[in-house]
Amino acid sequence: MAKERGLISPSDFAQLQKYMEYSTKKVSDVLKLFEDGEMAKYVQGDAIGYEGFQQFLKIYLEVDNVPRHLSLALFQSFETGHCLNETNVTKDVVCLNDVSCYFSLLEGGRPEDKLE
């Protein structure tokens, strides 16, 4: 059976969780780099392309190389039309806000902190 576009497999999710167990970064820290830091060049409105997404993963997960199948599966899982409509960008992008919300939920911490 072919894998549906936009769905991350259980094995990819397990691999992502393993990376996150060893990372000391918080989503909020990485977002600062994309908002007004050295990674701002990847931002198009509230969107980032695949190259920017790969950089986000490298920094957030604190690894030199995220396996292509994992980064591509994650990127495709975030692709939606609403970000394109809001930013007037016509190429393959994902909303940085969606990415940050997803990874924030996976981070450790109190539920009250996550709601903020």
N, C-alpha and C positions, 0 to 999 in steps of 0.2 A: 504494500500500500504506500503510495507517495505521501510525503510529508506536506501538509498544507502550509501555504505561505502565511507567515505571521504567527505561527505557533512554535514555541520553544519546546524541545523534547525534554522528557524527564531526566535523561542523562546530561543534557546541556545545563539544565537547571541545577542538578547536583554538582556539576563542575563549577558553575558560577558561585554556588554557596561555599565550596571549598576555597576558591580564591578570596571570597569575602571574609572568611574566618581569619585569614592571615593579614588582611589589609588593616591599616591603622587610620586610613583616610575617612573623612565624612563627606557626604555629598555636598554639603554647604561650603566646605573648603574648596572643593574642586570647581563648584559653580562660580566662585569668585574669580578663578583664573579665566573662565570663559566670559564672564561679564565685563571685567575691566583689566584683565591680566594678559599674560603672554598667549593665551589661547583664544582671545577675542577675535582673531582673524578667521576663526572657523564658524563664527556665529553669523547667521543671516536672519535678522529679526529675532524670533524666539526659536529658530530652527538651526540644526547643524546637519551637515552631510555625513556620509559614511566615514570620510577621513577624520573629521572632527569627533565623530562618535568613537572611532578607534582610539584617538588620543584621550578622550574622556575615560574610556575603560582602562587604558594603560596607567593613567594617573590615579584613578579611583581604586583600582585593584592592586596597584603598586607592582606591576609586572612589566617586563620589557617587551613581551610578545604575547598577546591574547590569541589563542588559536582562531584561525580565519573562520572555521565553521561556527564557532561560538559567537564571535563578534557579528558575523553576518546574520545568524539566526536571531540574535537579540535586536539588531538594527531593524530587521524585517518585522519583528514583533511590535515595534514602535511606530512603523509607518502608518500614517493615517492621512486622510484628505483634509481634515480641519486645520491642520497647521499650514498647509499650502494655501488655503483660502485666506487665512489671517495674515500671512506674510507676503503674499503675491510672489512666492518663489515657485518656479516650475520644475525644478529637478528633484531627485530623490533626497528627501530630508526627513528628519524626525524632530518633534518638538522637544526642546531642552527641558521644558517644564514637565512633560510626561516622563522623560527619562529620570529626572531628579525625584519625582514623586515615587516612582517604582523602586528605585534603589534606596530611598529613604525608608520605605516600608520594610525593606529587607535588613536594614541596619539594626544592630542591637540597641536597646534603650527602652525607656518607659513609653507606654502607649500615649500618655499625655504629651510627652515631648514630640512624638511623631505627628500628633494632631496640629501642633503649632506650625 
